């Protein structure tokens, strides 16, 4: 039997969509896998082990070789800049990163404050726009920052835009489209190339079918 393949998966929406994709690709994941509260789940019938982590941590587990492969949003990949291979766009959990704020906020004066859970990405974006801003890192409920006067604008993920609208915020600029990607540890790609290539091939076929 070939070596066990360890896969880091983010909890939440991406996890659900990735599991569905893996099942369609022929990986025998048991029904109880979806409801498990364990952080490490062994699936012997698939010859796989899953590490369930926070989305921002998945590339770290893959970079350090704790996981051979992982599923990570493009937003996380841009923010973290980890030393991993990005081998396949899974086309799941589609959304985009955007700048938003209260109406009229773009007219505020020098060095405006921008709140985001993506400080590196936000810094790079505003630098490219030639705008000097102060970045405030937050970890959740980014929409709250303009409402309480902590920041003038925010940089955050937008899916439907409903959360922005319900909080009286408006989208100002789209930054980049986001989908989830299959990422691979460079050493694992050399040591377990046959297993990883097979996984990529199977998933790529499903992704292609979903487009039709």
N, C-alpha and C positions, 0 to 999 in steps of 0.2 A: 504493500500500500504506500502511496506517495505521502509526503509530509503533510501535516495539517496546515491549512491555510488560515491565517488569523486576519480577520477583517474588523476594522474600527468603523462603527456606525454612529451617527448623531441621533440623539433622542428627538422625538417629536414628528412633525410632518414629513421631513425628509426620510426618516426611518421607515415610516409606513409605506411611502411610495417606493423606496429602494427595496424593501422586502417583497412587495408585489412584483417588481421588476425581476428580482432574483428567482422568484417562483416561476414566472413566465419563461425565464431562461432555463428552467429545468432543475434548479437547485431545490432539493427536498427539505424545505424548512417546515417543521411541524406547526400545527395551528397554535399550540400553546406558546410558541416562540414570541408571538405578537404581544402577549399579556405578561410576559415574564418581568419580574422586578429585579432580577439579577443583573449585575454589571458585566459579568462574563458568562456567556452562554455557549456550551459545547453542543454541536450538532454532528454527532458521529456519522450519521447516514449521509451527510454532505461532505464529510471529511474536513469540517470547518469549525473554527472557534470565532465567536463574535465578542468584541469589546464595545459596550454601549457607553458613550461619552458625550460630554457637551460638544455642540458643533464646533466651537472655536478650538477644542483640544484635539480633534481628530487628526489634523495634519501633523501635530506634534507626536502623537503615538506612532504615526506612519514614518515620520522622519527618523525617529530614534529606533525604529525596527521592532518595537513592541508589537506592532501590527504590520503585516505584509502589504495589505491593501486597505483602502478606506473610501468612504463616500463623504465628500465635503463640498459645500457651496462655493461658487466662484468668489463670492464676497469674502469668505474666510481665506481662500487661497491668496487673494490680492492683499488682504490685510496682514496675514501671517508671514508670507514669503518664505515658506519652508522648502527645504531641499528634498523635494519629492518629484516623481514623474506624474504628470497629468495625462492619462492615457485615453480617456473616453468621456465625452459629454453625454451624460445620461438623459438629458432633456427633461428632468423632473424638477418639481418645486420651482417653476419659473416665476421670476419676479424681477425687480430692478432696484438699483440704488438711486436715490434722488435727494435733492436739496429741497427742504420745505420750511415753512414758517407761517407766522400770522400775516394776514394781508398787509402789504406796505412795508414789511420788514426789510426788504432789499434796499430801501432808501435810507436805512440808518447809517450813521457816520462812520468814522474811521475805526479800524480794528474790531469789527463786530465779533461777537462770541458765537461759536458753532458747537453744538453738542452732538456727540456721536459715540457709538460703540466701536467705530472704525477710525480711530485717530490717525493712523498712518495713511490710510486711503484718503480721508478727508483733507489732511495736510497737503498731500500730493496733488489732489484735485484743485484746491484753491490756489496753490502755487502755480499750477499750469494756467489758471485763469488770470494770473497776475494780481490776485487779491490777497492782501494780508489779513488773516483772521486769527482769533485765539480759539484753540480747540479745547473743549472740555469733554473728557471721557466719562461716559455713563454706561451702565451695563443693562439697563432695562427701562421701559416706559419713556423712551426718548421724547415722545410727543409732549410730555409734561414740562420739559425744559423751557420752551417759549411761554407757556401758560403761566408759569410762576416767576418769569423774569430772569431765569438763570442763563438763558441763551437767546440770541436773536433768531438764529436758524438752526436747523438740524440736518444731519445726513443720516438717512436710515433706509431700510428695506421697505419697498412699497409693493404690495401684491394687488389688491383691488382699489386701494386708496380710501377705503371706508373709514379706517381709524383716523386718518388725517381729517376727513370731512367731519366726523363726529366730534372732533376736538377743535373745530374752527380753523384748521390749518390748510394752507394751499401749497400745492407742489410748484416749485419754482424752476427747477432744472432736473432733467434726467442725467444720470452720470454713466451708468453701465448696466446692460442686461445681465441677469444672474440665473444660472441653472446649477444643478449639482453635478459634480465630476467624480469619476473613478480615479483615485490616485494610488501610486505604488511606491514602496520603498526601493531605492536603487539597488541595494544589495540583494533584497528578496527577488528582484526582477532577474538577477543573474542566477541565483540559487534555485528558484522555483519558476523558471521561465515557462515551462510547459503548462503548469497549472494556471498561471496568471494569464498566459496567452489564450488558453481555452476559455477562461472566464470572460475575458475581453471580447472574444469572438462571439460567445453565446449572448452576452448582454448587448453587443453592437447589433446583432441580428434582431433582437426584440425591439431595440430603440428604432431601428429602421422600419420595422413592421408598424410601430405605433404612429409613425409619421404618415403612413398611407391612409 
